[in-house]
């Protein structure tokens, strides 16, 4: 070999060695995709929270799934950084599209009032505290309130980010061996129950009481939370805990709530009192707790120019009302007989149940400081807001079924037999 080729061979060997150093790290192929759920998420070098962050991603960023360990995923960001994160912080592709669909639906919904918060408030993808929080409302920031739902404080099923792995049916199975001993002689069939076994099994417990005890034996009340669908100034929509919101109606009106929760409110007009302008209001309220309806009363406030304070022009209590409340022009007939005229006047419309339990929409005209009933019609169908489309918390572990022992069964039977012995 000539000397002229020696430097070239040395350089080639050095380049090959360097290339081997660069590709020494293991490169995982993508086995799935996911999207970031929270507003910001740190991708860490390892699973423990003490591990340093290798990248910070934002809500909606696409990630490639590389590896799975229990509920943790190794992911690759769009910039190429690889690290670990918790599965509960990720959204599937369908869930991300559904969350965008929720924003599109919220953009068409009528506003039921504005609200603020006394502190920072997390906006969730689902009406569940375990769902990812992808947005944060700052203190005193106003948001549009669109609707309310009552959600059970339980885990919701979620769509897996990766398909389940197929198990090998032959894995773990041992080859069958011939038996060492001859098969046992089968036992004879046990004797059947006596002909009057139903009569012998009767107790002095009334059937309806026994059924009631059996039905309510393991029932536990499931706590519920009130959630509100809100929309920010930027148009993003999500769920917040209703109890963290403060409806932004003026304090000189809110003081008449009498401990009830203000569900919605609407300005009906303005009056001038000297150098001040005062709005007149319609609101709906509901008693504390969770109910199958949205509100149980509404009230119209007008400003008194004589007393310089708010007074009630109309009030309705003990109703079952449903969102949305609408402000609109309503038709009203004025006068009697030949002088009667029909015109359109400013007013509002309330969907509520009538005496027969049917939902009707009742229109009311607001004439200066007087509220007049203007007629009713059937409530229109309202598109329900889907509450299970976005990322849901991980499913709960299946409950283990416990088998009653002989002692427990005997105690129950003795209790049933002795019921009523010491009364009367």
MOTA-V456809 format. One record per backbone hydrogen bond with DSSP energy under -0.5 kcal/mol. NH is the residue of the N-H (numbers start at 1). CO is the residue of the C=O. E is the energy in kcal/mol with one decimal. If there is no record, write none. Layout:
# MOTA-V456809
NH:CO:E / NH:CO:E
This chain:
# MOTA-V456809
5:2:-0.8 / 6:2:-0.5 / 6:3:-0.6 / 7:3:-0.7 / 9:5:-2.0 / 10:6:-2.0 / 11:7:-2.3 / 12:8:-2.3 / 13:9:-2.1 / 14:10:-2.1 / 15:11:-2.4 / 16:12:-2.2 / 17:13:-2.3 / 18:14:-2.3 / 19:15:-2.5 / 20:16:-1.9 / 21:17:-1.6 / 22:18:-2.1 / 23:19:-1.7 / 24:21:-1.1 / 28:26:-0.7 / 31:65:-3.3 / 32:65:-0.9 / 34:63:-2.2 / 35:91:-2.6 / 36:61:-2.0 / 37:89:-2.5 / 38:89:-0.6 / 39:133:-1.6 / 41:57:-2.5 / 43:41:-0.5 / 43:55:-3.1 / 44:42:-0.6 / 44:84:-2.2 / 45:52:-2.7 / 51:48:-1.6 / 54:43:-3.2 / 55:43:-1.4 / 57:41:-2.8 / 59:39:-1.6 / 60:36:-2.4 / 61:58:-2.1 / 63:34:-3.2 / 64:76:-2.3 / 65:32:-2.8 / 66:74:-3.6 / 67:74:-1.4 / 69:72:-2.8 / 72:69:-2.6 / 73:85:-2.6 / 74:67:-2.8 / 75:73:-0.6 / 75:83:-3.2 / 76:64:-2.2 / 77:81:-2.9 / 80:77:-1.5 / 83:75:-2.1 / 84:44:-3.1 / 85:73:-1.9 / 87:71:-2.8 / 89:86:-1.7 / 90:87:-1.8 / 91:35:-3.1 / 96:92:-2.2 / 97:93:-2.1 / 98:94:-2.3 / 99:95:-2.0 / 100:96:-1.8 / 101:97:-2.1 / 102:98:-2.1 / 103:99:-1.6 / 104:100:-1.9 / 105:101:-2.5 / 106:102:-2.6 / 107:103:-1.5 / 108:104:-0.5 / 108:105:-1.1 / 109:106:-1.0 / 112:145:-3.1 / 115:143:-2.2 / 116:246:-2.7 / 121:137:-2.5 / 123:135:-2.8 / 124:122:-0.5 / 124:239:-3.3 / 125:132:-1.9 / 128:126:-2.7 / 131:128:-1.3 / 134:123:-1.3 / 134:132:-0.7 / 135:123:-1.1 / 137:121:-3.4 / 138:136:-0.5 / 140:117:-2.5 / 141:138:-1.8 / 143:115:-2.2 / 144:231:-2.7 / 145:113:-3.1 / 146:144:-0.5 / 146:229:-2.9 / 147:229:-0.9 / 149:227:-2.5 / 151:149:-0.6 / 151:225:-2.6 / 153:223:-2.8 / 154:152:-1.9 / 169:167:-0.6 / 171:168:-1.5 / 173:170:-1.4 / 197:194:-1.4 / 200:196:-2.1 / 201:197:-1.3 / 202:198:-0.5 / 202:199:-0.8 / 206:204:-0.5 / 210:206:-2.2 / 211:207:-2.4 / 212:208:-2.0 / 213:209:-2.4 / 214:210:-2.2 / 215:211:-2.3 / 216:212:-2.1 / 217:214:-0.5 / 223:221:-0.6 / 225:151:-2.4 / 227:149:-3.2 / 227:225:-0.5 / 228:240:-2.9 / 229:147:-2.5 / 230:228:-0.6 / 230:238:-2.6 / 231:144:-2.0 / 232:236:-2.6 / 235:232:-1.6 / 238:230:-1.7 / 239:124:-2.5 / 240:228:-2.2 / 242:226:-2.4 / 244:241:-1.5 / 245:242:-2.0 / 246:116:-2.6 / 248:114:-2.8 / 253:250:-1.6 / 254:250:-2.6 / 255:251:-1.8 / 256:253:-1.9 / 257:254:-1.8 / 258:255:-0.5 / 260:257:-1.6 / 261:286:-2.5 / 263:261:-0.6 / 263:284:-2.3 / 264:284:-1.2 / 265:112:-1.4 / 266:282:-2.6 / 268:280:-3.9 / 269:280:-0.9 / 271:278:-2.4 / 273:271:-0.5 / 273:276:-2.8 / 274:272:-0.5 / 276:273:-1.5 / 278:271:-2.9 / 280:269:-2.6 / 281:301:-1.2 / 282:266:-2.5 / 283:299:-2.3 / 284:264:-2.4 / 285:297:-2.1 / 286:261:-1.8 / 294:321:-2.0 / 295:321:-1.5 / 296:285:-2.0 / 297:285:-1.0 / 298:316:-1.7 / 299:283:-2.2 / 300:314:-2.8 / 301:281:-3.1 / 302:311:-2.8 / 304:302:-0.6 / 304:309:-3.2 / 305:303:-0.6 / 308:304:-1.8 / 309:304:-0.7 / 311:302:-2.8 / 313:300:-2.8 / 314:300:-1.2 / 316:298:-2.6 / 319:296:-1.9 / 321:295:-3.1 / 321:319:-0.6 / 322:351:-2.7 / 326:349:-1.9 / 328:326:-0.5 / 328:347:-1.6 / 330:345:-2.8 / 332:343:-2.6 / 334:341:-3.9 / 339:336:-1.4 / 340:337:-1.3 / 341:334:-3.0 / 343:332:-2.0 / 345:330:-2.7 / 347:328:-1.2 / 348:364:-2.2 / 349:326:-2.6 / 350:362:-2.6 / 351:322:-0.7 / 352:350:-0.6 / 352:360:-2.8 / 353:320:-1.5 / 354:358:-2.6 / 357:354:-1.8 / 360:352:-3.2 / 360:358:-0.5 / 361:377:-4.1 / 362:350:-3.1 / 362:360:-0.7 / 363:375:-3.1 / 364:348:-2.7 / 365:372:-3.1 / 366:346:-3.1 / 367:365:-0.7 / 367:370:-3.1 / 368:366:-0.8 / 369:367:-1.3 / 370:367:-2.2 / 372:365:-2.6 / 372:370:-0.5 / 374:363:-3.0 / 375:363:-0.7 / 377:361:-1.8 / 379:359:-1.1 / 386:384:-0.6 / 409:405:-1.9 / 410:406:-2.2 / 411:407:-2.3 / 412:408:-2.1 / 413:409:-2.1 / 414:410:-2.6 / 415:411:-2.2 / 416:412:-2.0 / 417:413:-2.2 / 418:414:-2.0 / 419:416:-0.6 / 421:418:-1.8 / 423:420:-0.9
